[in-house]
Every structure is written in C-alpha cells, then in structure tokens.
Amino acid sequence: MAYRTRTYIAAEWSGDQDAVDQLHKWNDSKYWSLSFTDAHDLTQARDSSLNCSIKASLGTRFDASKTFVLIVGSNTNTVRSGSCQYCGSYNNWTKSCSRGYSVDYRSYIEYECEKAIRDGLKIVVLYNAATVNKSKCPDVIKNVGTHAAMCNYKDGSYYWDYQAVKDAIG
C-alpha cells in the first residue's frame, strides 16, 4: 500500500486560478514555510479526455493524497464542468453514454469533495475572499473540515493572508 503524502488541490480553475497560483507561490518560496507536494504532479489528463477518464485520473491523485484543499470562489457551487451531460459521448435522448460507461451528473468539484470525504482525507476549505461564505461551498463539504478566508481587507485593499492559510492547512 502506498503512503498518502500529497495535497490535492481542487478549485474552479477558470475563476480561482489566482488563488491556486498563490498557494503554489507560497509553497515554492524559500521565505514562506507552506510546504506540500501537489497531487496533480502525478498524472495529467488532456482537455480532450472524456469526463469519466478525467475522473479516473483524479482518483489516482486521491490515492496518494492525505489532505484535500478546496478553494471556494464565486462559481464553485454552481460550476457544472465534469458532468456527463456536457460530454460529447452523452446521448441526450437516451440519457446514456454512447461508449457504454455509467452516467455521472456530478461536476468535477462535487466528485472531488465526495471522494475526499469517502477517502477520509484531511479537509481544508479556503475561500478566495476576505470572509468565509459557506453558501458558496458545495453542500457535501459545507460543514466538514477547516474553513478559512485566503484574504484579508485592510486600509481599503485586499491582501493574501498567508498566516490564515498556513494555520488552516497545518
């Protein structure tokens, strides 16, 4: 059995790339002591892959992870990317997969949150904001784990809050 040593980062990538990039900047810096090994370095799925094969690739990353970090932004709770109904192999008339796979209507984020809970990972929910707003968080993970804001508001501006993130991740 392989040891779980990695950190799995989930986010609505098009809306919260800045927050993901900030986590990596802190992780790669010699000055900051945030330290994790990203599970996404293990395998990569091509954008042209089927949603079900991408989810299988995500499963491989979960198998090596001990911590699940979800970055919550404005669209996290409403994004539908990853649902079979948006796959080219989905037959809308028969509500089935033309390749014979089972149909899964969960988004990638919903799938990731449910798998993190099922696998018993340490759960950290970081909000790409200055406040924790659980109404933007997927229901399955809303009351699980540690929740923290990634930013603070000071002197009329928003700033990344390294200490809050470090405390949440541990």
RAFENUR-V638243 format. One record per backbone hydrogen bond with DSSP energy under -1.0 kcal/mol. NH is the residue of the N-H (numbers start at 1). CO is the residue of the C=O. If there is no record, write none. Layout:
BEGIN
NH/CO  NH/CO
END
This chain:
BEGIN
5/64  6/64  7/37  8/67  10/69  13/11  15/12  16/12  20/16  21/17  22/18  23/19  24/20  25/21  26/22  27/23  28/24  29/25  39/7  41/38  42/39  49/46  54/50  55/51  56/52  57/53  58/54  59/55  60/56  61/57  62/58  63/59  65/62  66/6  67/6  68/122  69/8  70/124  71/10  72/126  78/75  79/75  83/80  84/104  86/83  87/84  90/87  91/96  95/91  96/91  98/89  100/97  108/81  111/107  112/108  113/109  114/110  115/111  116/112  117/113  118/114  119/115  120/117  121/116  122/66  124/68  125/146  126/70  127/148  128/72  129/127  136/133  137/134  141/138  144/141  146/123  148/125  150/127  151/129  152/159  154/157  157/154  159/152  161/150  165/161  166/162  167/163  168/164  169/165  170/166
END
